[in-house]
Amino acid sequence: MGKVAAVLKVMPDSPEADLDDLESRLSESLPEGAKINGTDTEEVAFGLTALLTTVIVPDDAGGTEAVEDAFANVDGVESVAVEEVGRI
């Protein structure tokens, strides 16, 4: 069984969002077998900063859909988009 690495772009619902707190809540929401391998930030516009979260999931877990759904249900998240996906 292989693993898949995906970079998910998580947009907070406000420019004033505490990104450290949001990152912590994202980590707590992960489905079983998934883990965050790193997080970066990207300036978007008008003071809004997105989190670029690299997530590792088992290849047989159905891709990134479960992680996307979990992240989308976290308070303070406006949207989640897959930026990159690759096998490792």
DAPE-V313756 format. One line per field, one symbol per residue. ss: DSSP state (@ for helix, = for strand, . for the rest). psi: psi as a letter, one per 30 degrees, with the letter a starting at -180 (. if undefined). burial: b if it has 16 or more other C-alpha atoms within 10 Angstrom, else e. Layout:
ss=???
psi=???
burial=???
This chain:
ss=..==========......@@@@@@@@@@@.....===========..===========@@@...@@@@@@@@....===========.
psi=kalkkkjkjjklfkfgkjeeeeeeeeeffklkfllkflkllkkdlhgkklkjkkkklkegggbgeeeeeeefgkkfkelkkkekklk.
burial=eebbbbbbbbbbeeeeeebeebbeebbebbbeebbbeeeeeeeeeeeebbbbbbbbbbeebebbebbbebbbeeebbeebebeebeee
